[in-house]
Amino acid sequence: MPVAGISACTVAPITLIEALFAAFSGTLALAGLSVVALAIQAYADVRQAAMLHLSIGFVLIVAAALGTTISTFLGDYSQVVGLLTVNYAITTVGFLFVMYSIVSRN
């Protein structure tokens, strides 16, 4: 029985594909943030800008993945093309930072 002033909220059960999407996004975030932590630790040890660029790149990649996952679930899969466009743009900038960290000379 609903409490006065509070409406009953129904939540659709999560499908297998949604659960896999969330699990893979979480795994990517954990792995990416592990790289960020290692790169920041390396930067603190050797003060090479490449490690800072590497950490920035992976922060952007993780942000794109988590932002897409959260936006997808909150937005109920609306505006998929726009969401993926923003995801790919942020991910691309992240990988550009990663590539720059590899090819830059300190």
NUNU-350163 format. One line per 5 residues: number of its first residue (from 1); for each residue x, y, z of N, C-alpha, C. Coordinates in Angstrom, 3 decimals, decimal comma. Each point is the difference from the previous one (the first is absolute). Layout:
BEGIN
NUM = X:Y:Z:X:Y:Z:X:Y:Z | ...
//
This chain:
BEGIN
1 = 0,848:-1,172:0,000:-0,848:1,172:0,000:0,895:1,238:0,000 | -0,205:0,920:-0,971:0,839:1,198:-0,077:-0,208:0,917:1,204 | 1,062:0,652:0,402:-0,045:0,967:1,086:-0,540:1,307:-0,564 | -0,754:0,725:0,809:-0,587:1,262:-0,452:1,089:0,943:-0,496 | -0,183:0,526:-1,206:0,939:0,964:-0,563:1,150:-0,633:-0,765
6 = 0,130:-1,334:0,054:1,071:-0,688:-0,715:-0,651:-0,942:-0,999 | 0,318:0,176:-1,265:-0,595:-0,854:-1,018:0,793:-1,293:-0,121 | -0,694:-1,040:-0,381:0,654:-1,291:-0,199:0,823:0,082:-1,277 | 1,199:-0,504:0,046:0,909:0,053:-1,136:0,264:-1,416:-0,482 | -0,216:-0,215:-1,267:0,297:-1,318:-0,544:1,282:0,084:-0,799
11 = 0,853:-0,959:0,211:1,271:-0,058:-0,701:0,029:-1,280:-0,804 | 0,273:0,130:-1,280:0,078:-1,180:-0,856:1,236:-0,806:0,370 | -0,112:-1,310:-0,037:1,173:-0,822:0,311:1,088:0,210:-1,056 | 1,239:-0,115:0,425:1,136:0,184:-0,909:0,127:-1,242:-0,870 | 0,151:0,218:-1,291:0,180:-1,116:-0,930:1,446:-0,467:0,040
16 = 0,253:-1,145:-0,589:1,351:-0,560:-0,035:0,960:0,952:-0,711 | -0,409:0,564:-1,107:0,888:0,894:-0,753:0,308:1,260:0,798 | -0,975:0,505:0,754:0,237:1,171:0,844:0,967:-0,328:1,137 | -0,149:-1,182:0,568:0,908:-0,425:1,068:1,417:-0,165:-0,532 | 0,132:-0,574:-1,191:1,324:-0,149:-0,612:0,608:1,362:-0,316
21 = -0,819:0,912:-0,521:0,455:1,359:-0,307:0,534:0,676:1,252 | -0,731:-0,104:1,085:0,430:0,602:1,261:1,256:-0,678:0,533 | 0,062:-1,321:-0,091:1,172:-0,737:0,500:1,261:0,351:-0,794 | -0,113:0,049:-1,311:1,165:0,345:-0,817:0,421:1,448:0,195 | -0,962:0,888:0,190:0,336:1,398:0,274:0,738:0,125:1,332
26 = -0,461:-0,721:0,991:0,678:0,009:1,294:1,399:-0,585:-0,082 | 0,150:-1,079:-0,756:1,321:-0,612:-0,178:0,947:0,947:-0,716 | -0,494:0,656:-1,059:0,817:0,973:-0,722:0,406:1,140:0,917 | -0,926:0,467:0,822:0,298:1,096:0,921:1,054:-0,421:1,017 | -0,126:-1,190:0,552:0,972:-0,485:0,979:1,386:-0,147:-0,622
31 = 0,063:-0,593:-1,181:1,287:-0,168:-0,675:0,597:1,353:-0,387 | -0,832:0,888:-0,546:0,482:1,318:-0,407:0,493:0,827:1,171 | -0,733:-0,027:1,096:0,428:0,763:1,173:1,243:-0,609:0,646 | 0,198:-1,301:-0,183:1,246:-0,625:0,462:1,189:0,539:-0,793 | -0,185:0,148:-1,304:1,062:0,585:-0,834:0,251:1,441:0,424
36 = -1,062:0,741:0,275:0,148:1,384:0,455:0,824:0,050:1,281 | -0,327:-0,860:0,954:0,740:-0,016:1,273:1,470:-0,336:-0,218 | 0,272:-0,980:-0,855:1,399:-0,361:-0,282:0,740:1,129:-0,707 | -0,672:0,667:-0,938:0,634:1,101:-0,729:0,270:1,185:0,924 | -0,913:0,287:0,904:0,213:1,096:0,949:1,145:-0,339:0,949
41 = 0,056:-1,254:0,424:1,107:-0,433:0,866:1,329:0,119:-0,748 | 0,018:-0,402:-1,273:1,223:0,121:-0,801:0,374:1,466:-0,188 | -0,993:0,856:-0,225:0,280:1,428:-0,142:0,601:0,563:1,286 | -0,519:-0,416:1,131:0,529:0,477:1,285:1,441:-0,461:0,201 | 0,335:-1,186:-0,516:1,352:-0,540:0,159:1,008:0,640:-0,945
46 = -0,357:0,138:-1,274:0,987:0,423:-1,006:-0,259:1,384:-0,591 | -1,160:0,582:0,280:-0,356:1,344:-0,489:0,087:0,114:-1,530 | -0,416:-1,053:-0,705:-0,055:0,073:-1,459:-1,418:0,375:-0,420 | -0,093:0,998:-0,855:-1,310:0,481:-0,442:-0,793:-1,080:-0,723 | 0,682:-0,956:-0,598:-0,692:-1,073:-0,717:-0,937:-0,763:0,932
51 = 0,400:-0,189:1,229:-0,852:-0,715:0,957:-1,234:0,813:0,354 | 0,150:1,301:0,047:-1,143:0,877:0,248:-0,973:-0,053:-1,180 | 0,531:0,033:-1,228:-0,841:-0,094:-1,194:-0,717:-1,352:-0,057 | 0,708:-1,055:0,386:-0,604:-1,323:0,022:-1,174:-0,052:0,980 | 0,194:0,565:1,180:-1,078:-0,021:0,996:-1,196:0,834:-0,468
56 = 0,246:1,144:-0,623:-1,095:0,829:-0,522:-0,775:-0,766:-1,066 | 0,722:-0,680:-0,877:-0,648:-0,788:-1,053:-0,918:-1,059:0,564 | 0,484:-0,740:0,981:-0,836:-1,062:0,560:-1,140:0,543:0,851 | 0,188:1,145:0,626:-1,123:0,625:0,720:-1,113:0,333:-0,990 | 0,354:0,534:-1,157:-1,007:0,330:-1,012:-0,687:-1,255:-0,537
61 = 0,759:-1,056:-0,233:-0,574:-1,246:-0,503:-0,985:-0,581:1,009 | 0,396:-0,017:1,263:-0,884:-0,510:1,051:-1,232:0,898:0,144 | 0,185:1,308:-0,060:-1,125:0,923:0,121:-1,009:-0,217:-1,130 | 0,505:-0,226:-1,201:-0,901:-0,251:-1,126:-0,785:-1,288:0,210 | 0,664:-1,031:0,457:-0,680:-1,290:0,211:-1,052:0,100:1,097
66 = 0,376:0,566:1,134:-0,953:0,112:1,106:-1,127:0,978:-0,328 | 0,345:1,104:-0,647:-1,027:0,970:-0,381:-1,023:-0,593:-0,951 | 0,471:-0,812:-0,929:-0,909:-0,647:-0,939:-0,901:-0,995:0,717 | 0,581:-0,787:0,895:-0,796:-0,987:0,733:-1,060:0,682:0,856 | 0,403:0,991:0,750:-0,949:0,696:0,878:-1,074:0,709:-0,820
71 = 0,405:0,681:-1,049:-0,968:0,718:-0,843:-0,969:-0,953:-0,674 | 0,487:-1,157:-0,395:-0,864:-0,977:-0,653:-1,085:-0,482:0,947 | 0,384:-0,343:1,229:-0,989:-0,498:0,945:-0,948:1,106:0,476 | 0,515:1,198:0,195:-0,864:1,098:0,440:-0,904:0,497:-1,116 | 0,506:-0,036:-1,231:-0,762:0,518:-1,132:-0,882:-1,017:-0,667
76 = -0,026:-1,219:0,508:-0,845:-1,054:-0,553:0,248:-0,186:-1,495 | 1,255:-0,009:-0,379:0,451:-0,258:-1,371:-0,489:1,025:-1,014 | -0,338:1,186:0,434:-0,392:1,036:-0,951:1,259:0,740:-0,453 | -0,045:0,571:-1,162:1,104:0,781:-0,566:1,297:-0,820:-0,113 | -0,109:-1,214:-0,502:1,151:-0,899:-0,072:1,082:0,555:-0,918
81 = -0,370:0,555:-1,134:1,005:0,501:-0,944:0,796:1,139:0,614 | -0,658:0,929:0,640:0,699:1,106:0,649:0,889:-0,486:1,134 | -0,503:-0,939:0,765:0,757:-0,558:1,119:1,274:-0,680:-0,489 | -0,124:-0,800:-1,051:1,182:-0,683:-0,533:0,979:0,976:-0,648 | -0,515:1,050:-0,613:0,876:1,005:-0,598:0,854:0,677:1,067
86 = -0,624:0,383:1,108:0,746:0,610:1,100:0,991:-1,004:0,584 | -0,432:-1,248:0,160:0,884:-1,048:0,511:1,236:-0,137:-0,876 | -0,206:-0,119:-1,308:1,142:-0,184:-0,899:0,901:1,224:-0,031 | -0,572:1,193:0,098:0,814:1,214:0,004:0,902:0,038:1,234 | -0,564:-0,271:1,178:0,798:0,035:1,233:1,023:-1,132:0,001
91 = -0,407:-1,194:-0,449:0,925:-1,134:-0,069:1,145:0,288:-0,963 | -0,303:0,614:-1,130:1,038:0,339:-0,977:1,006:0,974:0,590 | -0,470:1,024:0,689:0,916:0,955:0,646:0,852:-0,732:1,045 | -0,615:-0,920:0,739:0,745:-0,788:0,975:1,109:-0,811:-0,651 | -0,321:-0,666:-1,110:1,024:-0,777:-0,694:1,066:0,886:-0,639
96 = -0,366:1,211:-0,396:1,018:0,930:-0,502:1,006:0,343:1,098 | -0,479:0,175:1,227:0,910:0,228:1,128:0,881:-1,219:0,238 | -0,583:-1,190:-0,087:0,783:-1,226:0,180:1,074:-0,103:-1,087 | -0,390:0,245:-1,247:0,971:-0,058:-1,099:1,096:1,044:0,176 | -0,386:1,202:0,413:0,979:1,053:0,215:0,993:-0,401:1,099
101 = -0,506:-0,670:1,017:0,903:-0,428:1,092:1,018:-1,014:-0,499 | -0,355:-0,754:-1,020:0,906:-1,001:-0,548:1,033:0,620:-0,922 | -0,401:0,935:-0,829:0,902:0,544:-1,017:0,755:1,248:0,440 | -0,429:0,624:1,101:0,665:1,235:0,421:1,398:-0,285:0,551 | 0,874:0,949:-0,199:1,375:-0,114:0,515:0,154:0,957:1,157
106 = 0,464:-0,510:1,111:0,187:0,853:1,182:1,448:0,407:0,120
//
